[in-house]
C-alpha cells in the first residue's frame, strides 16, 4: 500500500462523512461534545469574516497592477476622482 493511499484524507468523501458522523454521535451520547452558545457562534462568525476579509485584501495587494484586478471602475480610475 502506497503512503498516499492511507489515512482519513485519502478516503472517499462519503466515507469520511460517515466516520465523522459516528464520532459526533458518540461524543453527544457520552456527553463530551461541544455545543455552541449563540455568543460563541457569533464570535466564531466574526473571526471568520475578519480572516476572509484580510485574505481578500492581501490578494488584491499582490496583483501586479496595484490591486485593480476585477475591481470596480472607481477603483480602476484611481483616487483622483475623475471620470
C-alpha contacts under 8 A as a table, 3 or more apart, distances in Angstrom:
res1	aa1	res2	aa2	distance
1	X	5	X	6.64
1	X	6	X	7.69
2	X	5	X	5.36
2	X	6	X	7.24
3	X	6	X	5.76
4	X	7	X	7.89
4	X	10	X	7.04
5	X	10	X	5.91
6	X	10	X	6.20
6	X	11	X	7.90
7	X	10	X	5.76
7	X	11	X	6.95
8	X	11	X	5.46
8	X	16	X	6.67
9	X	16	X	7.80
11	X	15	X	6.44
11	X	16	X	6.26
12	X	15	X	5.27
12	X	16	X	6.33
13	X	16	X	5.06
13	X	17	X	6.16
14	X	17	X	5.05
14	X	18	X	6.15
15	X	18	X	5.06
15	X	19	X	6.25
16	X	19	X	5.28
16	X	20	X	6.12
17	X	20	X	5.12
17	X	21	X	5.98
18	X	21	X	5.11
18	X	22	X	6.33
19	X	22	X	5.20
19	X	23	X	6.36
20	X	23	X	5.05
20	X	24	X	6.23
21	X	24	X	5.13
21	X	25	X	6.19
22	X	25	X	5.17
22	X	26	X	6.12
23	X	26	X	5.14
23	X	27	X	6.18
24	X	27	X	5.14
24	X	28	X	6.30
24	X	33	X	7.12
25	X	28	X	5.19
25	X	29	X	6.25
26	X	29	X	5.10
26	X	30	X	6.09
27	X	30	X	5.04
27	X	31	X	5.99
27	X	32	X	5.27
27	X	33	X	4.81
28	X	31	X	4.97
28	X	32	X	6.18
28	X	33	X	4.97
29	X	32	X	7.90
30	X	33	X	7.65
36	X	39	X	7.98
36	X	40	X	5.92
36	X	41	X	6.06
37	X	40	X	5.20
37	X	41	X	6.24
38	X	41	X	5.11
38	X	42	X	6.05
39	X	42	X	5.07
39	X	43	X	6.21
40	X	43	X	5.18
40	X	44	X	6.14
41	X	44	X	5.10
41	X	45	X	6.13
42	X	45	X	5.18
42	X	46	X	6.19
43	X	46	X	5.05
43	X	47	X	6.22
44	X	47	X	5.17
44	X	48	X	6.17
45	X	48	X	5.07
45	X	49	X	6.13
46	X	49	X	5.16
46	X	50	X	6.23
47	X	50	X	5.13
47	X	51	X	6.18
48	X	51	X	5.14
48	X	52	X	6.13
49	X	52	X	5.12
49	X	53	X	6.11
50	X	53	X	5.11
50	X	54	X	6.09
51	X	54	X	5.07
51	X	55	X	6.22
52	X	55	X	5.18
52	X	56	X	6.31
53	X	56	X	5.17
53	X	57	X	6.29
54	X	57	X	5.16
54	X	58	X	6.24
55	X	58	X	5.08
55	X	59	X	6.17
56	X	59	X	5.12
56	X	60	X	6.26
57	X	60	X	5.16
57	X	61	X	6.30
58	X	61	X	5.15
58	X	62	X	6.39
59	X	62	X	5.20
59	X	63	X	6.78
59	X	67	X	7.86
60	X	63	X	5.57
60	X	66	X	7.37
60	X	67	X	4.31
60	X	68	X	7.17
60	X	69	X	7.24
61	X	66	X	6.14
61	X	67	X	5.09
62	X	66	X	7.32
62	X	67	X	6.82
63	X	66	X	5.76
63	X	67	X	5.13
63	X	68	X	7.54
63	X	69	X	6.81
64	X	67	X	7.15
65	X	68	X	6.25
65	X	69	X	7.24
67	X	71	X	7.79
68	X	71	X	5.03
68	X	72	X	7.79
68	X	75	X	6.18
68	X	76	X	5.54
71	X	74	X	7.99
71	X	75	X	5.95
71	X	76	X	6.60
72	X	75	X	5.24
72	X	76	X	6.39
73	X	76	X	4.96
73	X	77	X	6.20
74	X	77	X	5.24
74	X	78	X	6.62
74	X	81	X	7.89
75	X	78	X	5.43
75	X	79	X	7.59
77	X	80	X	7.53
77	X	81	X	7.51
77	X	82	X	7.30
77	X	83	X	7.29
78	X	81	X	7.13
